[in-house]
């Protein structure tokens, strides 16, 4: 397959993933809005900024730096994987121990364990950084699209069921955590990559030099 054919296929599958995901999310939100109260959405929205920032810090721009490499070495992969995973683990601990203060600030007791539960999202996301970068580097958006659409359907369906059984805001929180978990599970199922080595100073300097600018840009956008 020529590069132009790969690029065309990549655009088509990226469009399928984007619009397909939006459609699934649209109908999921309609069902949830019919079942849940407005304050249930508000409770989750209170802590959404913490996870928006966490996801940017976990990536740190390393994945985009990895994708732009002409050849991705095992040292680069291992460095990116461990940097992202360690960052995610630190953020998990930060969110876990600051959850009581977040709950007190918003005067919502439910946020204590909801914040701790949703702190798993950066962990799951960090585990798929290499697989995502690998498929993007190969212009293989088909696999990513299928995985993300399956995860969107399963997590959205689970959220609707939980909402129906009166789990309230927990249904929305569960949807986000399940989306991250199912995506991670499927990526590892189709591409069970394991890191070879640990953090290499040379790789870190090279990737961070490019990725740090993207991280700052992402934080400003968030």
Secondary structure, DSSP 4 states (H G I P E B T S, - for coil): --HHHHHHHHHHHHHHHHHHHHHHHHHHHHHHHHHS-HHHHHHHHHTHHHHHHHHHHHHTTHHHHHHTSSS--HHHHHHHHHHHHHHHHHHHHHHHHHHHHHHHHHT-TTHHHHHHHHTHHHHHHHTTHHHHHHHHHTT-HHHHHHHHHHHHHHHHHHHHHHHHTT-THHHHHHHHHHHHHHHHHHHHHH------S---HHHHHHHHHHHHHHHHHHHHH-
